[in-house]
């Protein structure tokens, strides 16, 4: 009887969710969990409501429980990955989304592209946060170095035998200004180098022209993003879009060396994640 009552609460929750009555839907899913706490869908449905309300701690808690019940629950990895991204817990977010993506490929879920986009977004946000920290540290270092030069200027001027010796004063100021200018130039060059935004052509998918996350070889040795190729198969048939030779999903081989190279590139160039 409890299982039937739980399913009834779930059905009510689904209806309320469709009406965007998220708080009321949460109450129904909670009632379903009370009746039967062994069904992971109740937790992921409630987590989705919490996500709509931007209550990310609750999303994370419910998804952890869902994964505990069913470690192959794609929706749980997807939702927790997004919530962890919002909480700036980037490393775990990336791990959860990678697992969700791999499971989505195996299970052929329809929203695999949404998971991929969430993964790319998580990568970009991690890079943005890391870059903000790097720039702040760089600014602190620049201020520190400038401070040392100004301190040396003051000490040099104070050590003059004749404080009215204009030639000596001008020489000290000239030398210190030159050092300040060179230091500033080094930091500007560093910033310019960091802002160069070029993606190697080999990292771009030949169908979508986006940077690849899961590159695979076809029998003809041409590399594509896996999901782009699967979408092509579904729309156009089983053939390589460039060579036009027959090709099936079973013949695809992961391009592991290229995947590793792209991951290394994205660690330093997170802006490219949603290129």
Backbone bond lengths (Angstrom), bond angles and torsions (degrees), N, CA, C in turn:
res aa  C-N    CA-C-N  psi(-1)  N-CA   C-N-CA  omega(-1)  CA-C   N-CA-C  phi
1 X - - - 1.471 - - 1.517 110.94 -
2 X 1.359 116.46 -39.51 1.460 119.72 -178.89 1.511 111.90 -62.57
3 X 1.352 117.17 -38.46 1.469 120.23 179.58 1.522 110.81 -64.33
4 X 1.323 116.79 -40.72 1.465 120.22 178.62 1.522 110.37 -66.05
5 X 1.321 116.50 -40.91 1.468 119.93 178.09 1.520 110.61 -65.33
6 X 1.331 115.71 -38.11 1.470 119.87 178.74 1.527 110.47 -62.53
7 X 1.331 116.67 -43.70 1.464 120.91 179.49 1.528 111.44 -64.71
8 X 1.316 115.64 -33.27 1.458 119.97 177.68 1.535 110.85 -66.25
9 X 1.327 115.24 -42.70 1.469 119.81 176.78 1.534 110.41 -63.63
10 X 1.325 115.83 -39.09 1.464 119.44 178.04 1.527 110.67 -62.05
11 X 1.323 116.77 -44.76 1.464 121.01 179.51 1.526 110.75 -61.17
12 X 1.324 115.99 -40.83 1.473 120.01 176.91 1.528 110.41 -64.02
13 X 1.324 115.37 -41.24 1.463 119.92 178.61 1.515 112.09 -62.31
14 X 1.339 115.70 -41.29 1.470 119.88 179.01 1.526 111.28 -62.18
15 X 1.323 115.87 -39.85 1.465 120.16 179.13 1.527 110.48 -65.64
16 X 1.319 116.22 -44.59 1.465 120.16 179.61 1.524 111.24 -65.79
17 X 1.322 117.15 -36.23 1.466 120.50 177.65 1.525 110.00 -63.02
18 X 1.335 116.49 -43.41 1.464 120.67 179.30 1.528 110.93 -61.10
19 X 1.320 116.54 -27.95 1.469 121.81 178.00 1.532 111.78 -89.21
20 X 1.342 116.09 4.40 1.467 123.32 -179.99 1.532 112.72 63.67
21 X 1.312 115.85 26.17 1.466 121.06 175.54 1.531 107.22 -95.56
22 X 1.325 115.45 72.57 1.453 121.53 -168.42 1.526 113.50 -66.46
23 X 1.315 117.12 -40.55 1.470 119.87 179.57 1.529 110.62 -62.13
24 X 1.342 116.28 -43.47 1.469 119.98 179.30 1.528 110.49 -67.66
25 X 1.330 116.32 -37.67 1.470 119.97 177.79 1.524 110.47 -62.64
26 X 1.326 116.63 -39.80 1.470 120.77 178.44 1.524 110.64 -59.02
27 X 1.315 116.94 -40.79 1.470 120.76 179.31 1.523 110.51 -61.92
28 X 1.323 116.73 -40.91 1.468 119.70 -179.78 1.527 111.59 -68.03
29 X 1.343 116.27 -43.33 1.468 118.68 178.61 1.532 110.78 -65.74
30 X 1.323 116.54 -34.46 1.466 119.95 176.46 1.525 110.43 -64.06
31 X 1.308 116.40 -40.64 1.467 120.41 177.42 1.517 110.46 -64.05
32 X 1.345 116.76 -37.66 1.463 120.51 177.69 1.529 110.39 -63.39
33 X 1.332 116.47 -41.00 1.466 121.15 179.63 1.526 110.82 -65.40
34 X 1.324 116.03 -39.50 1.472 120.08 178.33 1.528 110.25 -61.96
35 X 1.321 116.21 -38.46 1.466 120.43 -179.63 1.527 112.02 -74.37
36 X 1.353 116.19 -36.16 1.467 120.02 -178.61 1.534 108.54 -152.75
37 X 1.313 116.17 99.09 1.470 120.92 -174.91 1.524 113.28 -85.04
38 X 1.327 117.23 7.51 1.469 120.14 -175.67 1.522 113.16 -97.11
39 X 1.334 118.12 0.83 1.469 121.57 -176.28 1.528 108.99 -102.74
40 X 1.332 116.47 114.44 1.471 119.68 -173.56 1.526 112.25 -70.30
41 X 1.345 118.17 -25.73 1.469 121.03 -179.29 1.525 110.95 -61.42
42 X 1.319 117.71 -33.49 1.466 119.99 178.83 1.529 110.13 -61.16
43 X 1.325 115.35 -38.81 1.470 119.97 -179.17 1.533 111.05 -72.05
44 X 1.337 117.04 -42.88 1.466 118.54 -179.22 1.527 111.37 -69.66
45 X 1.328 117.34 -34.27 1.464 119.27 176.30 1.533 110.68 -64.87
46 X 1.328 115.58 -42.30 1.469 118.74 177.94 1.527 110.33 -67.16
47 X 1.337 116.10 -37.62 1.468 120.22 178.10 1.517 111.22 -61.45
48 X 1.337 116.80 -38.12 1.466 120.32 178.58 1.522 110.47 -63.63
49 X 1.320 117.14 -39.35 1.474 120.78 175.99 1.523 110.55 -62.83
50 X 1.327 116.05 -45.22 1.463 119.73 178.69 1.533 110.39 -61.01
51 X 1.341 115.25 -37.23 1.462 119.38 179.22 1.523 111.54 -63.04
52 X 1.325 116.14 -40.57 1.460 120.40 178.12 1.531 111.10 -62.99
53 X 1.334 115.80 -30.89 1.468 121.46 179.94 1.535 111.79 -91.20
54 X 1.361 116.03 3.19 1.465 122.48 179.45 1.534 112.62 60.70
55 X 1.337 115.71 32.53 1.462 120.94 175.49 1.533 107.57 -98.62
56 X 1.338 114.58 79.63 1.454 120.14 -167.05 1.529 113.77 -73.19
57 X 1.314 118.18 -29.18 1.468 119.41 176.85 1.526 110.70 -62.12
58 X 1.332 115.63 -41.08 1.469 119.79 178.90 1.530 111.06 -68.89
59 X 1.333 116.19 -35.93 1.470 120.13 176.36 1.532 109.14 -59.13
60 X 1.311 115.51 -48.87 1.470 120.93 -177.88 1.521 110.95 -61.06
61 X 1.318 116.67 -44.17 1.466 120.89 -179.16 1.525 111.38 -62.16
62 X 1.333 116.59 -47.18 1.469 120.22 -178.46 1.527 111.49 -66.04
63 X 1.327 116.79 -38.65 1.466 119.44 -178.77 1.526 111.23 -70.34
64 X 1.314 116.96 -35.75 1.475 118.81 176.29 1.528 110.10 -61.27
65 X 1.328 116.49 -40.79 1.461 120.39 178.72 1.527 110.65 -66.04
66 X 1.333 116.21 -40.76 1.470 119.97 179.43 1.529 110.71 -62.92
67 X 1.338 117.23 -42.26 1.463 121.12 179.61 1.523 110.66 -67.14
68 X 1.321 116.15 -34.48 1.465 120.53 176.40 1.532 110.26 -62.12
69 X 1.328 116.37 -39.28 1.469 120.79 179.78 1.524 110.74 -74.33
70 X 1.345 115.68 -43.63 1.470 120.37 -177.35 1.532 109.03 -139.77
71 X 1.335 118.23 97.81 1.466 121.72 -177.36 1.533 114.42 -65.07
72 X 1.331 117.82 -6.91 1.466 120.69 179.33 1.528 112.69 -104.39
73 X 1.325 117.12 13.71 1.465 122.08 -176.72 1.530 110.24 -77.80
74 X 1.315 117.01 99.53 1.465 122.60 -175.41 1.524 111.65 -58.69
75 X 1.321 116.45 -45.06 1.465 120.94 -176.28 1.525 111.91 -58.19
76 X 1.330 116.54 -35.43 1.463 120.44 -179.28 1.526 110.58 -66.52
77 X 1.332 117.17 -42.58 1.463 120.57 179.05 1.528 110.78 -66.04
78 X 1.308 115.63 -38.76 1.468 120.95 179.74 1.529 110.99 -62.97
79 X 1.333 116.19 -49.61 1.468 120.50 -177.66 1.526 112.41 -68.13
80 X 1.336 116.35 -42.21 1.468 118.19 -178.86 1.527 109.98 -68.99
81 X 1.318 116.92 -34.61 1.461 119.79 177.57 1.515 111.89 -61.96
82 X 1.333 116.39 -43.19 1.461 120.46 177.93 1.532 111.26 -65.34
83 X 1.341 116.19 -42.46 1.465 120.13 -179.20 1.527 111.03 -65.43
84 X 1.322 117.18 -42.34 1.466 120.82 178.71 1.530 110.74 -64.54
85 X 1.320 116.91 -34.43 1.468 120.76 176.20 1.521 110.05 -62.16
86 X 1.326 116.36 -44.53 1.467 120.55 179.43 1.528 110.99 -64.95
87 X 1.328 116.86 -30.97 1.466 121.49 179.26 1.534 111.83 -85.13
88 X 1.329 116.43 2.70 1.467 123.38 179.38 1.526 112.55 63.73
89 X 1.314 116.07 26.26 1.467 120.90 174.09 1.537 106.55 -95.78
90 X 1.323 114.65 70.54 1.457 121.16 -164.00 1.528 114.28 -67.66
91 X 1.318 117.40 -39.28 1.467 119.34 -176.14 1.525 111.00 -63.15
92 X 1.326 116.96 -47.51 1.467 119.48 178.79 1.519 110.84 -68.69
93 X 1.330 116.94 -35.87 1.466 119.98 177.83 1.524 110.69 -58.36
94 X 1.330 116.83 -46.45 1.464 121.00 179.56 1.522 111.24 -63.26
95 X 1.326 116.96 -41.47 1.467 120.19 179.45 1.525 111.32 -62.86
96 X 1.335 116.58 -43.91 1.465 120.35 -178.90 1.528 110.59 -66.67
97 X 1.313 117.00 -42.18 1.468 120.17 -178.63 1.528 111.40 -69.41
98 X 1.325 117.26 -35.33 1.471 119.74 175.70 1.525 110.45 -63.26
99 X 1.336 115.94 -43.32 1.472 119.29 177.71 1.517 110.07 -63.12
100 X 1.330 116.82 -44.17 1.460 120.87 178.86 1.519 112.18 -60.19
101 X 1.331 116.33 -41.04 1.467 120.32 179.42 1.527 110.81 -64.17
102 X 1.339 116.52 -45.76 1.463 119.98 -179.80 1.526 111.40 -61.89
103 X 1.336 116.50 -41.69 1.466 119.88 177.69 1.520 110.98 -67.00
104 X 1.331 116.64 -36.68 1.465 120.61 -179.71 1.522 110.91 -64.17
105 X 1.341 116.55 -39.18 1.461 120.68 177.09 1.525 110.21 -62.73
106 X 1.338 116.61 -46.26 1.461 120.95 -178.62 1.522 111.67 -64.71
107 X 1.352 115.48 -39.37 1.457 120.04 -176.23 1.527 113.00 -90.18
108 X 1.350 115.73 -5.92 1.473 121.72 179.03 1.529 111.83 56.32
109 X 1.339 116.17 45.81 1.462 119.06 178.78 1.528 109.42 -73.07
110 X 1.315 115.91 152.37 1.468 120.49 -172.82 1.525 112.91 -73.34
111 X 1.329 117.07 -25.09 1.461 118.67 -175.02 1.530 112.44 -100.06
112 X 1.330 116.72 30.30 1.469 120.33 -179.48 1.526 111.28 -60.87
113 X 1.338 117.62 -35.05 1.470 119.50 178.94 1.526 111.31 -66.30
114 X 1.334 117.23 -33.14 1.468 120.28 177.05 1.532 110.18 -64.57
115 X 1.329 115.79 -39.79 1.465 119.89 178.63 1.522 109.98 -65.70
116 X 1.328 116.60 -41.71 1.459 120.60 178.67 1.527 110.87 -61.32
117 X 1.329 116.81 -43.18 1.462 120.16 178.92 1.528 111.39 -64.82
118 X 1.333 116.65 -37.98 1.463 120.32 176.97 1.530 110.60 -64.26
119 X 1.329 116.07 -37.47 1.463 121.25 178.09 1.525 110.82 -65.06
120 X 1.324 116.68 -44.70 1.463 120.75 179.10 1.527 111.00 -65.42
121 X 1.337 116.46 -38.54 1.462 120.45 177.67 1.525 110.65 -64.01
122 X 1.327 116.56 -41.50 1.465 120.62 179.42 1.524 110.44 -62.50
123 X 1.324 116.13 -40.06 1.461 119.87 177.45 1.529 110.82 -62.70
124 X 1.339 116.16 -44.49 1.461 119.64 -178.20 1.529 111.00 -64.94
125 X 1.340 117.24 -42.10 1.456 120.09 -179.40 1.526 111.36 -66.72
126 X 1.317 117.02 -36.43 1.465 119.85 176.47 1.521 109.67 -62.07
127 X 1.325 116.22 -44.70 1.463 119.95 179.63 1.524 110.61 -63.76
128 X 1.322 117.79 -42.72 1.464 120.78 -179.74 1.528 111.42 -60.47
129 X 1.338 116.58 -43.39 1.466 119.74 179.39 1.526 110.91 -67.26
130 X 1.342 116.18 -41.84 1.470 119.74 178.07 1.520 110.89 -64.97
131 X 1.339 116.07 -38.47 1.461 120.72 -179.73 1.524 111.07 -67.21
132 X 1.322 117.40 -38.79 1.470 120.87 177.90 1.524 110.40 -61.99
133 X 1.330 116.58 -41.21 1.464 120.87 178.11 1.527 110.15 -65.53
134 X 1.335 116.10 -42.63 1.470 120.01 -179.83 1.525 111.40 -62.29
135 X 1.329 116.86 -44.06 1.462 120.97 -178.88 1.530 111.27 -65.07
136 X 1.327 115.62 -38.26 1.467 119.22 178.54 1.527 110.53 -65.33
137 X 1.328 116.61 -42.46 1.463 120.22 178.14 1.526 110.68 -65.00
138 X 1.333 115.45 -38.34 1.464 119.87 178.79 1.526 110.57 -64.92
139 X 1.323 116.77 -40.47 1.461 120.88 178.32 1.525 111.04 -64.91
140 X 1.342 115.43 -40.95 1.464 119.88 177.66 1.530 110.73 -62.19
141 X 1.339 115.89 -41.12 1.461 120.28 179.89 1.529 110.40 -65.09
142 X 1.354 116.11 -42.04 1.464 119.52 178.87 1.527 110.95 -61.73
143 X 1.326 116.71 -43.83 1.463 119.86 178.92 1.535 110.93 -63.00
144 X 1.324 115.66 -38.83 1.463 120.51 -179.37 1.535 110.68 -64.83
145 X 1.338 116.53 -47.24 1.467 120.58 -178.89 1.524 110.62 -64.46
146 X 1.328 117.00 -42.59 1.463 120.00 177.10 1.526 110.97 -61.14
147 X 1.327 115.53 -39.30 1.456 120.29 178.66 1.522 111.92 -61.52
148 X 1.356 116.89 -40.20 1.463 120.76 178.40 1.525 110.89 -64.01
149 X 1.339 116.30 -40.58 1.470 119.86 179.86 1.524 110.61 -66.19
150 X 1.324 116.28 -42.53 1.463 119.35 178.84 1.529 111.36 -65.56
151 X 1.331 115.92 -35.14 1.469 120.06 177.17 1.528 109.83 -64.51
152 X 1.336 115.99 -42.90 1.466 120.12 178.47 1.525 110.80 -65.44
153 X 1.331 117.56 -36.36 1.467 120.92 176.49 1.538 110.43 -59.60
154 X 1.343 114.54 -49.76 1.458 119.68 -178.16 1.525 111.39 -61.65
155 X 1.359 116.18 -41.31 1.456 119.84 -179.70 1.524 111.34 -67.49
156 X 1.336 116.22 -37.87 1.469 119.94 179.63 1.522 111.09 -66.79
157 X 1.325 115.96 -42.12 1.467 119.93 178.41 1.529 111.04 -65.41
158 X 1.325 116.11 -39.49 1.469 120.15 -179.26 1.521 111.88 -68.86
159 X 1.331 117.37 -24.18 1.466 121.30 -176.99 1.521 112.99 -86.76
160 X 1.323 118.58 -3.08 1.468 121.03 -179.87 1.531 110.64 -63.74
161 X 1.314 114.83 136.47 1.461 118.95 177.25 1.523 110.87 -65.57
162 X 1.332 114.36 -36.85 1.466 119.79 178.83 1.522 108.56 -118.74
163 X 1.333 118.98 103.16 1.469 121.39 -177.80 1.529 113.27 -64.20
164 X 1.327 117.64 -8.61 1.463 121.59 179.27 1.531 112.15 -103.71
165 X 1.322 116.76 7.77 1.471 120.96 179.96 1.537 108.72 -74.87
166 X 1.324 116.93 93.95 1.460 122.08 -174.49 1.521 112.68 -63.19
167 X 1.324 116.32 -36.18 1.469 119.10 -179.52 1.527 110.40 -64.60
168 X 1.320 117.04 -43.80 1.467 121.22 179.04 1.525 111.07 -66.84
169 X 1.332 116.00 -39.37 1.482 120.30 178.33 1.518 110.50 -62.43
170 X 1.346 115.78 -45.44 1.472 120.00 -179.35 1.527 111.43 -65.01
171 X 1.328 116.04 -37.37 1.477 119.76 179.02 1.528 110.99 -64.26
172 X 1.333 116.11 -45.24 1.474 120.21 178.69 1.527 110.36 -62.16
173 X 1.321 117.08 -47.38 1.472 120.17 -179.04 1.516 111.61 -63.66
174 X 1.335 115.79 -38.76 1.470 119.29 178.84 1.530 110.52 -62.53
175 X 1.316 115.71 -48.38 1.476 119.85 -178.91 1.532 111.34 -62.32
176 X 1.318 116.93 -42.57 1.465 120.02 -179.23 1.526 111.50 -68.69
177 X 1.338 116.56 -39.31 1.473 119.91 177.27 1.527 110.65 -63.72
178 X 1.339 116.38 -37.99 1.467 119.98 177.50 1.528 111.04 -63.09
179 X 1.315 116.10 -42.69 1.468 119.86 179.18 1.527 110.97 -64.86
180 X 1.326 116.05 -41.39 1.468 119.73 177.34 1.521 110.77 -61.61
181 X 1.334 115.91 -42.21 1.464 120.55 -179.47 1.523 111.43 -63.30
182 X 1.341 116.88 -41.66 1.467 120.76 -179.71 1.529 111.39 -67.26
183 X 1.334 115.76 -41.68 1.468 119.65 177.82 1.519 110.49 -61.55
184 X 1.344 115.88 -44.94 1.466 120.24 179.29 1.519 110.63 -61.14
185 X 1.339 116.88 -40.11 1.470 121.30 -179.39 1.527 111.34 -63.44
186 X 1.349 115.74 -39.27 1.470 119.60 178.71 1.522 110.87 -62.03
187 X 1.328 117.67 -43.79 1.461 121.03 -179.42 1.522 111.39 -69.40
188 X 1.323 116.85 -36.46 1.473 120.08 177.42 1.524 110.05 -64.81
189 X 1.350 116.58 -42.73 1.459 120.61 178.62 1.518 110.94 -62.59
190 X 1.336 116.65 -39.72 1.463 120.95 177.49 1.517 110.73 -61.23
191 X 1.328 115.92 -42.36 1.464 120.53 178.95 1.516 111.41 -65.71
192 X 1.332 116.49 -40.43 1.470 120.47 178.78 1.521 110.99 -63.74
193 X 1.339 115.83 -41.73 1.468 119.81 179.32 1.527 110.70 -62.90
194 X 1.347 115.82 -39.46 1.467 119.95 -178.98 1.518 111.80 -69.14
195 X 1.340 116.70 -25.08 1.463 119.94 -175.44 1.524 113.17 -90.21
196 X 1.338 117.53 -3.81 1.461 119.66 177.51 1.524 109.18 -67.65
197 X 1.310 115.52 125.54 1.462 118.79 -172.38 1.525 110.54 -124.07
198 X 1.302 114.55 82.74 1.456 121.41 178.38 1.527 108.57 -125.51
199 X 1.320 116.36 134.36 1.462 121.18 178.81 1.520 108.39 -110.09
200 X 1.324 118.31 127.36 1.464 119.51 176.48 1.540 110.97 -56.50
201 X 1.319 115.75 137.27 1.474 120.08 -178.12 1.524 111.89 -56.89
202 X 1.333 116.68 -32.76 1.469 120.27 -177.37 1.513 112.29 -64.81
203 X 1.351 117.64 -18.78 1.457 121.56 -178.38 1.524 112.05 -87.61
204 X 1.322 117.64 -6.51 1.463 121.47 -175.45 1.532 111.42 -98.08
205 X 1.312 115.59 136.87 1.463 121.96 177.87 1.527 109.69 -67.63
206 X 1.314 116.74 138.03 1.466 121.25 -176.53 1.527 112.98 -80.91
207 X 1.336 117.05 -2.96 1.468 120.41 177.21 1.522 110.49 -104.74
208 X 1.317 116.74 -54.70 1.469 120.93 -176.86 1.524 112.80 -91.51
209 X 1.348 115.96 -17.73 1.474 123.06 -175.85 1.533 112.56 64.82
210 X 1.337 117.07 16.74 1.460 122.32 172.74 1.525 108.87 -90.75
211 X 1.339 115.69 160.50 1.460 118.95 175.58 1.524 108.62 -66.10
212 X 1.318 116.86 141.33 1.452 121.09 -174.10 1.529 111.76 -84.69
213 X 1.308 114.95 147.63 1.468 122.78 174.88 1.522 110.44 -110.91
214 X 1.328 115.96 -37.90 1.466 121.74 -175.76 1.526 108.85 -131.41
215 X 1.346 117.56 70.86 1.467 120.15 -176.37 1.525 112.31 -70.79
216 X 1.335 115.58 139.66 1.467 120.90 178.97 1.533 109.85 -135.09
217 X 1.349 115.15 149.27 1.462 122.28 174.53 1.529 110.31 -86.19
218 X 1.321 116.75 144.85 1.464 121.10 164.36 1.529 106.94 -94.00
219 X 1.337 118.84 169.89 1.477 120.01 178.67 1.529 113.48 -56.59
220 X 1.342 117.29 -23.58 1.466 120.53 179.18 1.524 112.80 -85.77
221 X 1.334 117.19 3.86 1.453 120.28 176.08 1.515 114.44 82.10
222 X 1.329 117.12 13.58 1.463 121.44 179.45 1.524 108.61 -95.29
223 X 1.342 117.18 136.75 1.455 121.64 -175.99 1.517 111.57 -101.64
224 X 1.325 115.28 134.97 1.461 122.98 177.04 1.531 108.83 -135.09
225 X 1.335 115.90 165.91 1.460 120.86 166.08 1.526 107.83 -71.61
226 X 1.328 116.63 130.89 1.465 120.35 -174.67 1.532 112.39 -52.57
227 X 1.350 116.47 -51.61 1.456 118.67 -174.26 1.521 111.90 -66.73
228 X 1.315 118.00 -33.88 1.471 120.41 176.21 1.523 110.30 -61.51
229 X 1.327 115.43 -40.81 1.463 120.04 179.88 1.526 111.27 -68.65
230 X 1.335 117.04 -40.31 1.464 120.09 178.39 1.527 110.56 -64.29
231 X 1.333 116.65 -39.63 1.473 120.14 176.06 1.524 110.62 -63.15
232 X 1.324 116.62 -39.76 1.470 121.30 177.52 1.529 110.50 -62.17
233 X 1.339 116.91 -44.32 1.471 120.03 178.41 1.530 110.72 -57.96
234 X 1.325 115.28 -43.00 1.464 119.52 -177.03 1.530 111.59 -67.11
235 X 1.327 115.93 -38.64 1.470 120.18 -176.85 1.529 112.93 -80.52
236 X 1.349 115.52 -40.73 1.469 119.00 -166.50 1.519 115.38 -119.30
237 X 1.324 117.53 -12.92 1.457 119.36 -178.76 1.516 111.46 113.60
238 X 1.318 116.02 173.83 1.461 121.53 -172.08 1.525 111.20 -93.16
239 X 1.337 114.79 84.56 1.459 121.20 175.20 1.532 108.90 -153.84
240 X 1.335 114.61 154.78 1.466 120.99 177.50 1.533 107.90 -69.66
241 X 1.338 118.60 124.52 1.460 119.89 -174.62 1.523 114.85 -64.97
242 X 1.346 118.34 -19.96 1.462 120.36 178.96 1.525 111.38 -97.48
243 X 1.328 116.97 -52.33 1.472 119.35 -178.80 1.524 112.05 -77.91
244 X 1.331 116.07 -22.39 1.480 123.63 -178.60 1.530 112.43 69.28
245 X 1.325 117.00 10.37 1.464 120.22 178.00 1.526 109.80 -82.55
246 X 1.345 117.95 155.01 1.472 120.58 179.14 1.529 111.54 -56.99
247 X 1.325 115.43 142.05 1.466 121.08 -179.25 1.518 108.53 -159.14
248 X 1.334 117.16 136.85 1.459 121.80 178.83 1.523 109.92 -122.88
249 X 1.322 115.89 167.40 1.460 120.65 -179.87 1.519 111.12 -60.65
250 X 1.333 117.34 -35.40 1.462 121.31 -177.38 1.531 112.13 -67.05
251 X 1.330 116.95 -19.68 1.463 120.57 -178.05 1.528 112.91 -90.01
252 X 1.314 117.87 -4.54 1.459 120.75 -177.54 1.531 110.21 -75.57
253 X 1.319 115.34 137.84 1.469 121.78 -178.69 1.524 108.93 -121.96
254 X 1.340 118.54 126.10 1.472 120.06 179.17 1.531 111.84 -57.90
255 X 1.317 115.95 134.12 1.462 121.36 175.67 1.531 107.20 -92.37
256 X 1.322 115.96 82.82 1.461 121.50 -170.06 1.522 112.73 -67.37
257 X 1.326 117.35 -38.33 1.469 119.74 -178.85 1.522 110.77 -66.75
258 X 1.332 117.11 -39.42 1.452 120.23 178.36 1.528 110.41 -69.78
259 X 1.326 117.50 -39.44 1.466 120.44 177.86 1.527 110.19 -59.53
260 X 1.331 116.71 -43.60 1.464 120.45 179.74 1.530 110.64 -64.14
261 X 1.336 116.63 -40.48 1.467 120.46 179.52 1.530 110.99 -64.66
262 X 1.327 116.69 -40.44 1.464 120.75 179.36 1.520 110.65 -66.53
263 X 1.336 117.05 -42.22 1.465 120.69 178.72 1.524 110.88 -61.51
264 X 1.335 117.24 -40.81 1.466 120.83 177.15 1.526 110.36 -64.49
265 X 1.327 116.50 -40.43 1.465 121.31 178.97 1.522 110.77 -62.74
266 X 1.335 116.95 -42.96 1.461 121.28 -176.95 1.528 112.45 -70.06
267 X 1.327 117.05 -26.45 1.464 119.12 177.43 1.517 110.83 -60.89
268 X 1.338 116.62 -34.67 1.469 121.37 -179.13 1.520 112.51 -101.02
269 X 1.328 117.10 -8.89 1.461 121.10 -175.69 1.523 110.33 -138.68
270 X 1.324 115.31 56.77 1.464 119.94 -176.29 1.505 114.19 -60.24
271 X 1.343 117.94 -21.81 1.463 120.71 177.44 1.526 111.76 -58.60
272 X 1.351 115.82 -23.77 1.465 120.43 -176.08 1.524 112.39 -81.15
273 X 1.333 118.24 -7.24 1.465 121.14 -173.08 1.523 112.52 -60.67
274 X 1.336 117.22 -34.18 1.466 118.28 179.10 1.517 110.37 -114.26
275 X 1.357 115.93 33.74 1.467 120.97 179.92 1.529 109.95 -65.09
